[in-house]
Amino acid sequence: MQRRLVRKLDLTRALSKVEPNPSPKAHLEQYTITPKAAAEILYLAAYTYDDIVDRNVVDLGCGTGRLAIGSALLGANETVGVDIDGIATRRAFFNAERLGVNNGTQWLTADVNAVRGFFDTVLQNPPFGVQKRKADRIFLKKALEIGNHIYSLHHSSQENRKFVRKMEMSEQRLLPVSPSPFLKNFILEHGGEIRGVYTLMMETPYMFKFHKRRLYKYTADLYVIEQSA
Ligand SMILES: C[S@@+](CC[C@H](N)C(=O)[O-])C[C@H]1O[C@@H](n2cnc3c(N)ncnc32)[C@H](O)[C@@H]1O
């Protein structure tokens, strides 16, 4: 049994070495999760819900691998990262090698719809559907088809500016909130049960011409879901 306890700060530092996509595409919403947010999600999954250590994990829309690599660092049995963009998965492979988790990770260039199999845990920071409507729902549907426990990030149902201020003032990095009625129904209809919803801070640096700020701070909701079928 491979049980590793990694301090959150060390995990955050390690994840900051994961390099982003060298040629990000707006239509795929290729925003890399911050090391802090990734570490919060992974810590919650590993030590509150026991869904990482010794588990088979898949990261859908893995980008350059931050969530997948983090799960490998925390002691996942095997982690598969899937992304539609080959440039992202090549960079993820390079990042995994750099962080010494090449053995426990595999990278697949594919559309999320093509993924088959069954995994203990699904991690996903999907496109929120800003560029392509309903993009996150395709991911959620797939996650509920192939995974037992799911950690899925979505557009926050909270009023952004107010909540960003609240999060910045709070010591808590994950704030329990209510699910959006739409997602709650969608999850139920697809055989899932919500175990918890948490708001966390996200940041995106200026990347594309249509961005208006050097750094955009916003909140996203993490849905922790169990397959109930
Ligand atoms: C918001 S980014 C998140 C990247 C990474 N998981 C992270 O958190 O840093 C969403 C990712 O989903 C990928 N993606 C978008 N549509 C996809 C699809 N249909 N199948 C697989 N991956 C897809 C994008 O290429 C992008 O890397």
The ligand as a Gaussian input file, in Angstrom:
#p B3LYP/6-31G(d) Opt

LIG

0 1
 C      -10.188000      24.859000     -18.006000
 S       -8.999000      23.864000     -18.831000
 C       -8.392000      22.918000     -17.456000
 C       -7.019000      22.314000     -17.654000
 C       -6.485000      21.559000     -16.450000
 N       -7.362000      20.491000     -16.056000
 C       -6.270000      22.474000     -15.284000
 O       -7.128000      22.463000     -14.390000
 O       -5.275000      23.191000     -15.259000
 C      -10.068000      22.706000     -19.711000
 C       -9.334000      21.649000     -20.503000
 O      -10.290000      20.803000     -21.148000
 C       -9.808000      20.457000     -22.439000
 N      -10.945000      20.097000     -23.297000
 C      -11.892000      20.930000     -23.812000
 N      -12.798000      20.237000     -24.515000
 C      -12.433000      18.928000     -24.436000
 C      -12.982000      17.708000     -24.924000
 N      -14.109000      17.695000     -25.660000
 N      -12.357000      16.547000     -24.641000
 C      -11.214000      16.541000     -23.900000
 N      -10.644000      17.659000     -23.408000
 C      -11.244000      18.838000     -23.661000
 C       -9.072000      21.695000     -22.908000
 O       -8.142000      21.411000     -23.925000
 C       -8.445000      22.192000     -21.603000
 O       -7.122000      21.729000     -21.456000

